[in-house]
């Protein structure tokens, strides 16, 4: 299995997962042209994708899905409530609703509820977990961690930068709430308590205004010294990572 981080951040999110001839995009918060360009830079062909999985109905996760789906004639997989929250903005797409574990070809995908201000899901595929857009670590996330080797985990904001930054008070409260986003410190703590067995952590979905790569690194290393990790780029494709499915 290979994971490619195509886009990650408050300005757009997109991950490519490939396994045994099946290629799936998880979210597409960037446009068709940009996704095509970034994937090509990693040696990937967007025309080979078999489907797109949508985590939730915020634009930085869905805004490229409609054009990609229609141009490449690939289906979209989404929870019914998630789809309802952005149906008009997606436009006409072939939609498959999931409820519990589902398959795209031979790829088995397990949704894991996150805690956001609208219906939102993370996903587990084999030994990989993708968990972003959650204001707290959910029970499902904790339960899933034991079987994982690699995790994409939100590390959205530095608390000091958020509370001393330019956002209005109501937005600061939303971001820091249990239905907002995961802070650097919360992400680091989660890994230190539940992810000591992981081979790689990808810190994702960094805020433009309320975080820096250096802040995310500092928080992670404070509790996870020596653990292999990558801070995903907000501005370009981050890279491709092999995931060993064996114990």
C-alpha positions as CSV (number, residue, x, y, z in Angstrom):
1,X,0.0,0.0,0.0
2,X,1.2,3.5,-0.8
3,X,-0.1,6.8,0.6
4,X,0.6,10.1,-1.3
5,X,-0.1,13.4,0.4
6,X,-1.3,15.6,-2.4
7,X,-2.6,18.6,-0.3
8,X,-2.9,19.2,3.4
9,X,-4.0,22.3,5.2
10,X,-6.7,24.8,5.8
11,X,-6.4,25.7,2.1
12,X,-7.1,22.2,0.7
13,X,-6.8,18.6,1.5
14,X,-6.3,15.5,-0.7
15,X,-4.7,12.1,-0.1
16,X,-4.2,9.3,-2.6
17,X,-4.2,5.7,-1.4
18,X,-3.1,2.9,-3.7
19,X,-3.4,-0.8,-3.0
20,X,-3.4,-3.8,-5.3
21,X,-4.3,-1.9,-8.4
22,X,-7.0,0.3,-6.8
23,X,-6.4,4.0,-6.4
24,X,-8.6,6.2,-4.3
25,X,-8.6,9.9,-3.4
26,X,-9.6,10.8,0.1
27,X,-11.1,14.3,-0.2
28,X,-10.2,16.7,-3.0
29,X,-10.1,20.3,-1.7
30,X,-8.0,21.4,-4.6
31,X,-9.0,21.7,-8.3
32,X,-8.6,19.1,-11.1
33,X,-5.7,20.9,-12.7
34,X,-3.8,21.4,-9.4
35,X,-4.5,17.8,-8.3
36,X,-3.3,16.5,-11.6
37,X,-0.1,18.6,-11.5
38,X,0.8,17.6,-7.9
39,X,0.1,13.9,-8.5
40,X,2.2,13.9,-11.7
41,X,5.1,15.4,-9.6
42,X,4.9,12.3,-7.5
43,X,4.7,10.0,-10.5
44,X,1.0,9.4,-10.1
45,X,-1.7,9.6,-12.8
46,X,-5.1,11.0,-11.7
47,X,-6.8,9.2,-14.6
48,X,-6.1,5.9,-12.7
49,X,-8.3,6.7,-9.7
50,X,-11.3,4.5,-9.0
51,X,-13.2,6.7,-6.6
52,X,-13.2,9.7,-4.3
53,X,-14.1,9.4,-0.6
54,X,-15.5,12.5,1.1
55,X,-14.8,13.1,4.8
56,X,-17.2,16.0,5.4
57,X,-18.8,19.0,3.7
58,X,-16.3,21.8,4.1
59,X,-14.9,23.4,1.0
60,X,-11.2,22.6,1.8
61,X,-12.2,19.0,1.5
62,X,-14.8,18.9,-1.3
63,X,-14.3,21.8,-3.7
64,X,-12.4,19.8,-6.3
65,X,-14.6,16.7,-6.1
66,X,-17.3,17.6,-8.5
67,X,-15.0,18.6,-11.4
68,X,-12.7,15.6,-10.8
69,X,-15.6,13.2,-10.6
70,X,-17.3,14.5,-13.7
71,X,-14.2,14.8,-15.9
72,X,-12.8,11.4,-15.0
73,X,-16.2,9.6,-14.6
74,X,-15.4,8.3,-11.1
75,X,-17.9,7.8,-8.3
76,X,-18.0,9.6,-5.0
77,X,-18.4,7.8,-1.7
78,X,-19.9,9.7,1.2
79,X,-22.1,9.3,4.3
80,X,-25.7,10.5,3.6
81,X,-25.5,13.4,6.1
82,X,-22.2,14.5,4.7
83,X,-23.5,14.4,1.2
84,X,-26.6,16.3,2.1
85,X,-24.4,19.1,3.7
86,X,-22.7,19.9,0.3
87,X,-24.9,18.3,-2.3
88,X,-25.6,21.4,-4.3
89,X,-22.0,22.6,-4.3
90,X,-20.8,19.2,-5.5
91,X,-23.1,19.3,-8.5
92,X,-24.1,16.2,-10.4
93,X,-21.9,13.2,-9.4
94,X,-22.3,9.5,-9.2
95,X,-22.8,9.1,-5.4
96,X,-22.5,5.9,-3.3
97,X,-23.6,6.3,0.3
98,X,-21.7,4.3,2.9
99,X,-22.9,3.2,6.3
100,X,-20.1,1.3,8.1
101,X,-17.3,-0.5,6.4
102,X,-17.4,-0.4,2.6
103,X,-15.3,-1.4,-0.4
104,X,-13.9,0.2,-3.5
105,X,-12.9,-2.8,-5.6
106,X,-10.8,-4.8,-3.1
107,X,-9.9,-1.9,-0.9
108,X,-11.8,-2.1,2.4
109,X,-12.5,1.2,4.1
110,X,-13.8,1.7,7.6
111,X,-15.2,5.1,8.5
112,X,-14.5,6.5,12.0
113,X,-16.6,9.4,13.3
114,X,-14.7,12.5,14.3
115,X,-15.9,15.4,16.3
116,X,-16.5,18.5,14.1
117,X,-19.2,21.1,13.8
118,X,-20.8,19.1,11.0
119,X,-21.0,15.4,10.3
120,X,-17.4,14.3,9.7
121,X,-15.4,11.1,9.4
122,X,-11.9,9.8,9.5
123,X,-11.0,6.5,7.8
124,X,-9.0,3.3,8.4
125,X,-7.7,1.3,5.5
126,X,-5.5,-1.6,6.5
127,X,-2.8,-0.3,8.8
128,X,-3.4,3.3,7.9
129,X,-5.6,5.8,9.7
130,X,-6.6,9.3,8.4
131,X,-8.0,11.5,11.2
132,X,-8.4,15.2,10.6
133,X,-11.1,17.9,11.4
134,X,-11.8,16.8,14.9
135,X,-12.0,18.9,18.0
136,X,-11.1,16.0,20.3
137,X,-9.8,12.5,20.1
138,X,-12.8,10.3,19.8
139,X,-13.3,6.8,21.2
140,X,-13.3,5.4,17.6
141,X,-9.9,7.0,17.0
142,X,-8.5,5.4,20.2
143,X,-9.9,2.0,19.3
144,X,-8.5,2.1,15.8
145,X,-4.9,3.1,16.8
146,X,-3.8,-0.3,18.1
147,X,-3.9,-1.9,14.6
148,X,-2.3,1.0,12.7
149,X,1.2,1.5,11.6
150,X,0.8,4.9,9.9
151,X,-1.5,7.7,10.8
152,X,-2.4,11.0,9.2
153,X,-3.3,13.2,12.2
154,X,-4.6,16.7,12.3
155,X,-2.2,19.1,14.1
156,X,-4.1,22.3,13.2
157,X,-3.2,25.1,15.5
158,X,-0.8,26.3,18.2
159,X,-2.8,27.5,21.2
160,X,-0.8,30.7,21.7
161,X,-1.0,31.7,18.1
162,X,-4.7,31.1,18.0
163,X,-5.6,33.0,21.1
164,X,-3.3,35.9,20.3
165,X,-4.1,35.9,16.6
166,X,-6.4,37.9,14.3
167,X,-9.5,35.7,14.4
168,X,-12.6,37.0,16.1
169,X,-13.5,35.6,19.5
170,X,-16.3,33.4,18.3
171,X,-14.1,31.7,15.6
172,X,-11.3,31.1,18.2
173,X,-13.8,29.5,20.4
174,X,-15.1,27.3,17.6
175,X,-11.7,26.1,16.6
176,X,-10.6,25.3,20.1
177,X,-13.9,23.6,21.0
178,X,-14.6,19.8,21.1
179,X,-16.2,20.3,17.7
180,X,-13.4,22.3,16.1
181,X,-9.9,21.2,15.4
182,X,-7.1,19.4,17.1
183,X,-4.2,21.5,18.5
184,X,-0.5,20.6,18.2
185,X,-0.4,19.7,21.9
186,X,-3.5,17.5,21.7
187,X,-2.2,15.7,18.6
188,X,1.2,15.1,20.3
189,X,-0.4,13.9,23.5
190,X,-2.6,11.4,21.6
191,X,0.4,9.9,19.8
192,X,2.4,9.7,23.1
193,X,-0.4,7.8,24.8
194,X,-1.9,5.6,22.0
195,X,0.7,5.6,19.1
196,X,4.0,4.5,20.5
197,X,4.0,1.5,18.2
198,X,3.5,3.6,15.0
199,X,6.2,3.5,12.3
200,X,5.2,7.0,10.9
201,X,3.1,9.9,11.9
202,X,2.0,12.5,9.3
203,X,1.0,15.8,11.0
204,X,-1.6,17.3,8.8
205,X,-4.2,20.1,8.2
206,X,-2.0,22.9,9.6
207,X,-3.7,26.3,9.8
208,X,-2.3,29.2,7.8
209,X,-2.9,31.8,10.5
210,X,-2.6,29.8,13.7
211,X,0.3,27.4,13.1
212,X,3.7,26.9,11.6
213,X,5.6,23.8,10.8
214,X,8.2,24.7,13.5
215,X,5.4,25.0,16.1
216,X,4.0,21.6,15.1
217,X,7.4,20.0,15.2
218,X,8.2,21.5,18.6
219,X,5.0,20.2,20.2
220,X,5.4,16.7,18.7
221,X,9.0,16.3,19.7
222,X,8.3,17.4,23.3
223,X,6.3,14.2,23.9
224,X,7.5,11.9,21.1
225,X,11.3,12.3,20.9
226,X,12.8,9.9,18.4
227,X,9.5,9.0,16.7
228,X,9.5,9.2,12.9
229,X,7.2,11.9,11.7
230,X,6.6,14.3,8.8
231,X,4.9,17.7,8.9
232,X,2.7,17.9,5.8
233,X,3.2,20.9,3.5
234,X,0.4,23.4,3.1
235,X,1.7,24.6,-0.2
236,X,2.7,21.6,-2.3
237,X,2.6,17.8,-2.4
238,X,4.4,16.3,0.6
239,X,5.5,12.9,-0.7
240,X,4.6,9.2,-1.1
241,X,5.0,6.7,1.8
242,X,4.9,2.9,1.7
243,X,2.8,1.2,4.3
244,X,3.8,-2.4,5.2
245,X,0.6,-4.3,5.9
246,X,2.4,-7.2,7.6
247,X,2.9,-7.4,11.4
